[in-house]
Amino acid sequence: MNSPKLQSEKIEDAKHPHSAMVDHHQADQLKLTRSILFKLDTRILPVLAILFLCSFLDRTNVGNAKILGLEDDLNITGHQYDIGLTVFYLTYVCAAEGGLLPGMVLYLSFFYRRGDLALRIGLFYTAASLSGAFGGLLARGLAEIGPRGGLEGWRWIMIIEGLLTFLCGCLSYFGLPNSLETASFLTPEERAFARERILLDNPSSHENALVDEQQGMVWSEVWRGILEPQVWLSASAYFAILSGLYSFGLFLPTIIEESGFAEDPNQVQLWTVIPYAVAAILTVVVAFVSDRLKLRGVVMLFTLPIAIIGYAAIANIEDAKVKYGMTFLMATGMYASVPCILVWNSNNSAGHYKRATTSALQLAIANCGGFVATFNYPNRDKPGYHRGHTIILGLLVFAWFMILANVLYCAKVNRDKKAGKYAKYAGYNDDRDPNFMMVL
């Protein structure tokens, strides 16, 4: 026999059959969405994470090689080492590898909605912090190979990690789909629904949006991206953050060694692992919170001060244990901020060519932080590196104010849209549309 409560529910469903059908339809859509996201997450994100890990291994291994005798074996001074790093960033990071990260962000925007992106970028960006941990462990192991074959241990680090990067790059060609339409791991129903979700992410999107994106270059959209105030504010902030991140990756082993916290290079390699591992976990947590709150810059206003406190403290203390503790704050504050700033620019750029332009421009400006990093910790500043820490401290404070300015600018744009000042752009199918609200 049915309970009175169950009978009552049946009566209500009979009275409102349309409501019951809507609830059932929503449940089906939710189930389908979860299935699509799970498949995308498990097929795309691991490949991107491996690629990004390899790209950062090539930067952190220089710092590991330095304390294993690179300078002595090559008979170079600290200044020559800094110049070598500059050439490395100019020819490799900015030319050969410069398109990797903006390409990844743009690529993910073809598969995920705006509100899904921060967590996904956070997940693959943890590879950057894990590369420090993995690189330290790998360097510790590879250092034991040398000297063999006439090569020292630090040379084997360069050779094996370089070959690993090349191999992963080749394999990614077969592991990543070109688009939702060619994603063989999705069913036809899932492909259609996933495409619909992407189109509905922009309230003014229409059926011909995909056709528009496949047409030739629209130069007016390129210029609109170049002249966008948001990209210059976020790029300036990202430049400052990457100056800190690259400095941290290149010189963390040296900082730990000079602080006296570890007794020998092998211990130094192992002690570099823990700050990166903690930063990786908290980066995912912050990215998850950012997606749930649908906030980017506002979240960064709380994460950046963590790194600022770390640099302010380490620049003015002598105790080795406290210095090591500050590296946790430095790593966490910077790494946790990056997914937010990466996805923020993409979230607020609609129109394929504008989004591509702003993503590329932001990363082109930000990657110049590598030049600051290479000269920031010269040997003459040993053992405290007060000047280098102070420079990064100032840059991070500058980044905080740039983020605040961008938050205020986006809030003003939203107010203007609500006030009708963007009414003439209705139906434009881009970020100027009055229904397209900026993410703060």
URRA-V239376 format. One record per residue. PHI is phi in radians with two decimals (* if undefined). Layout:
PHI
PHI
//
This chain:
*
-1.31
-1.25
-0.97
-1.14
-1.14
-1.09
-1.10
-1.12
-1.15
-1.10
-1.12
-1.09
-1.17
-1.25
-2.22
-1.09
-1.13
-1.07
-1.11
-1.15
-1.12
-1.07
-1.13
-1.13
-1.13
-1.11
-1.12
-1.13
-1.10
-1.11
-1.16
-1.07
-1.10
-1.13
-1.13
-1.10
-1.09
-1.16
-1.11
-1.09
-1.45
-1.74
-1.74
-1.07
-1.05
-1.15
-1.11
-1.10
-1.15
-1.07
-1.24
-1.06
-1.11
-1.14
-1.46
-1.01
-1.16
-1.67
-1.28
-1.20
-1.16
-1.13
-1.16
-1.17
-1.06
-1.37
-1.71
1.91
-1.01
-1.11
-1.17
-1.19
-1.57
0.98
-2.07
-1.52
-1.05
-1.17
-1.14
-1.07
-1.11
-1.12
-1.07
-1.12
-1.10
-1.09
-1.02
-1.20
-1.18
-1.58
-1.91
-1.16
-1.51
-1.72
-1.27
-2.05
-1.06
-1.50
-1.12
-1.18
-1.07
-1.13
-1.12
-1.10
-1.12
-1.05
-1.14
-1.17
-1.42
-2.01
-2.19
-1.33
-1.00
-1.29
-1.69
-1.34
-1.04
-1.09
-1.17
-1.16
-1.07
-1.15
-1.39
-1.30
-1.05
-1.08
-1.15
-1.29
-1.16
-1.10
-1.16
-1.18
-1.12
-1.12
-1.13
-1.16
-1.14
-1.10
-1.07
-1.31
-1.20
-1.08
-1.31
-1.15
-1.43
-1.48
-2.38
1.09
1.34
-2.08
-1.29
-1.05
-1.19
-1.21
-1.14
-1.03
-1.10
-1.16
-1.22
-1.19
-1.16
-1.13
-1.09
-1.11
-1.07
-1.12
-1.13
-1.09
-1.16
-1.18
-1.13
-1.03
-1.59
-1.70
-1.88
-1.31
-1.33
-2.85
-1.08
-1.17
-1.85
-1.35
-1.17
-1.41
-1.75
-1.31
-0.94
-1.11
-1.18
-1.08
-1.12
-1.21
-1.11
-1.14
-1.10
-1.06
-1.13
-1.15
-1.31
-1.15
-1.89
-0.98
-1.77
-1.17
-2.44
-1.16
-1.61
-1.03
-1.18
-1.10
-1.03
-1.23
-1.58
-1.38
-1.13
-1.00
-1.82
-1.20
-1.11
-1.26
-1.10
-1.17
-1.11
-1.20
-1.13
-1.55
-1.26
-1.02
-1.04
-1.18
-1.29
-1.17
-1.24
-1.15
-1.11
-1.13
-1.17
-0.99
-1.14
-1.17
-1.18
-1.03
-1.23
-1.11
-1.17
-1.05
-1.08
-1.15
-1.32
-2.09
-0.98
-1.01
-1.16
-1.07
-1.14
-1.11
-1.27
-1.27
1.46
-1.26
-2.01
-1.53
-2.59
-0.96
-1.11
-1.17
-1.01
-0.99
-1.24
-1.24
-1.26
-1.20
-1.14
-1.02
-1.16
-1.12
-1.11
-1.08
-1.08
-1.12
-1.24
-1.09
-1.14
-1.07
-1.12
-1.10
-1.09
-1.09
-1.06
-1.18
-1.14
-1.49
0.98
-2.28
-2.06
-1.07
-1.05
-1.12
-1.13
-1.11
-1.77
-1.49
-1.04
-1.02
-1.08
-1.21
-1.05
-1.08
-1.05
-1.24
-1.10
-1.31
-1.16
-1.31
-2.31
-2.24
-2.00
-1.10
-1.12
-1.17
-1.16
-1.04
-1.09
-1.07
-1.18
-1.11
-1.15
-1.17
-1.06
-1.15
-1.11
-1.08
-1.39
-1.11
-1.20
-1.44
-1.15
-0.99
-1.11
-1.28
-1.15
-1.37
-1.05
-1.11
-1.18
-1.03
-1.74
-2.08
-2.10
1.80
-0.93
-1.30
-1.20
-1.06
-1.12
-1.17
-1.15
-1.12
-1.18
-1.14
-1.04
-1.25
-1.11
-1.22
-1.13
-1.15
-1.15
-1.05
-1.09
-1.20
-1.11
-1.08
-1.17
-1.87
-1.48
-2.25
-1.21
-1.06
-1.18
-1.60
-1.10
-1.64
-1.51
0.91
-1.05
-1.09
-1.10
-1.10
-1.19
-1.08
-1.13
-1.01
-1.10
-1.14
-1.21
-1.12
-1.02
-1.06
-1.05
-1.25
-1.16
-1.13
-1.05
-1.08
-1.22
-1.05
-1.13
-1.14
-1.11
-1.10
-1.14
-1.05
-1.11
-1.11
-1.12
-1.15
-1.15
-1.45
1.57
-1.28
-1.92
-1.06
-1.17
-1.70
-1.03
1.42
-1.33
1.04
-2.61
-1.28
-1.43
-0.99
-1.07
-1.49
-1.57
-1.57
-1.25
-1.49
-1.48
//
